[in-house]
Amino acid sequence: MDNNSHPTRKHLLFYLDILDLHTGQLLGHLGDISLDGLMMITDHPMRLNQVRDVLIKLPEGEGLSVTSIEAEVEVRWTRPDMNPNLHRIGCRFLKISSQNREIIEQVEQLLGW
């Protein structure tokens, strides 16, 4: 398998909140997600290689069995957004439960395009 290949990330119909798991502080909004990682849109930059424990809030009433996903992520890249006040932050999952991996697949199917 090619080490440079990545699963296709699904863009989401909703910008879901991403919170710091420990403080509850809003870090940004989920732009896309795959089983390997996520991209968040935020109004503040983050350092490369920074590790964060995050909680992704899921919408209620969309057929999902839970209301959030918890994971440990590492910042892999940052880019400016089209809006000059925002940043796009690419993160890979470091620690995520098998149950939450299944939820990510559900999120991709129900909310992605």
C-alpha positions as CSV (number, residue, x, y, z in Angstrom):
1,M,0.0,0.0,0.0
2,D,1.2,3.5,-0.8
3,N,2.2,5.3,2.4
4,N,1.1,8.6,0.8
5,S,-2.5,7.5,0.2
6,H,-5.1,8.8,2.5
7,P,-8.8,7.9,2.9
8,T,-11.0,10.5,1.3
9,R,-12.3,13.0,3.8
10,K,-16.0,13.8,3.7
11,H,-17.1,17.4,3.7
12,L,-20.0,17.9,6.1
13,L,-23.3,19.6,5.7
14,F,-23.0,21.0,9.3
15,Y,-20.0,22.7,10.8
16,L,-20.0,20.8,14.1
17,D,-18.4,22.3,17.2
18,I,-15.0,21.0,18.3
19,L,-14.3,21.6,22.0
20,D,-11.3,21.2,24.2
21,L,-12.2,18.0,26.2
22,H,-10.8,19.3,29.5
23,T,-11.9,23.0,29.5
24,G,-14.9,23.0,27.2
25,Q,-13.4,25.9,25.3
26,L,-14.6,26.1,21.6
27,L,-11.6,25.3,19.4
28,G,-13.3,25.5,16.1
29,H,-15.7,23.9,13.8
30,L,-15.4,20.5,11.9
31,G,-14.9,21.1,8.2
32,D,-14.3,17.5,7.2
33,I,-13.5,14.1,8.7
34,S,-12.1,10.6,7.9
35,L,-11.0,7.7,9.9
36,D,-7.5,9.1,9.9
37,G,-8.2,12.6,11.0
38,L,-10.2,15.8,10.6
39,M,-9.9,19.4,9.4
40,M,-11.2,22.2,11.6
41,I,-11.9,25.8,10.8
42,T,-10.9,28.1,13.6
43,D,-10.3,31.8,14.4
44,H,-7.0,31.2,16.1
45,P,-3.9,29.4,14.9
46,M,-2.5,26.2,16.4
47,R,1.1,25.0,16.5
48,L,2.3,22.1,14.3
49,N,2.6,18.9,16.3
50,Q,0.4,20.2,19.1
51,V,-1.6,17.4,20.7
52,R,-5.1,18.1,22.0
53,D,-7.9,16.1,23.5
54,V,-11.1,17.1,21.7
55,L,-14.8,16.5,21.9
56,I,-16.7,16.8,18.6
57,K,-20.4,17.7,19.2
58,L,-22.8,15.8,17.0
59,P,-26.2,17.0,16.0
60,E,-29.2,15.5,17.7
61,G,-32.0,14.0,15.6
62,E,-29.8,12.9,12.7
63,G,-29.9,9.2,13.5
64,L,-26.6,9.0,15.4
65,S,-26.4,6.8,18.5
66,V,-24.3,9.3,20.5
67,T,-24.1,13.1,20.8
68,S,-20.3,13.5,20.7
69,I,-16.9,11.9,19.8
70,E,-13.9,12.1,22.0
71,A,-10.4,11.8,20.5
72,E,-6.8,12.8,20.9
73,V,-5.5,14.6,17.8
74,E,-2.2,16.0,16.6
75,V,-2.0,19.2,14.4
76,R,-0.3,18.1,11.1
77,W,-0.8,21.3,9.0
78,T,-2.3,24.7,9.1
79,R,-3.4,26.9,6.2
80,P,-5.2,30.3,5.9
81,D,-8.9,30.0,5.1
82,M,-10.6,32.0,2.3
83,N,-11.8,34.3,5.1
84,P,-8.7,36.1,6.3
85,N,-9.9,35.9,9.9
86,L,-10.0,32.1,9.9
87,H,-7.5,29.2,9.7
88,R,-7.9,25.6,8.5
89,I,-6.2,23.1,10.8
90,G,-5.5,19.5,9.7
91,C,-5.3,17.0,12.5
92,R,-4.7,13.3,12.6
93,F,-6.2,11.0,15.2
94,L,-3.7,9.6,17.7
95,K,-6.2,7.9,20.1
96,I,-9.8,7.1,19.3
97,S,-11.9,4.2,20.4
98,S,-13.2,1.6,18.0
99,Q,-16.8,2.7,18.9
100,N,-15.9,6.3,17.9
101,R,-14.4,5.1,14.7
102,E,-17.8,3.5,13.9
103,I,-19.5,6.8,14.8
104,I,-17.2,8.6,12.3
105,E,-18.3,6.2,9.6
106,Q,-21.9,7.0,10.5
107,V,-21.2,10.8,10.4
108,E,-19.7,10.4,7.0
109,Q,-22.7,8.5,5.7
110,L,-25.4,10.7,7.3
111,L,-23.9,14.2,7.2
112,G,-21.3,14.1,4.4
113,W,-21.4,15.0,0.8
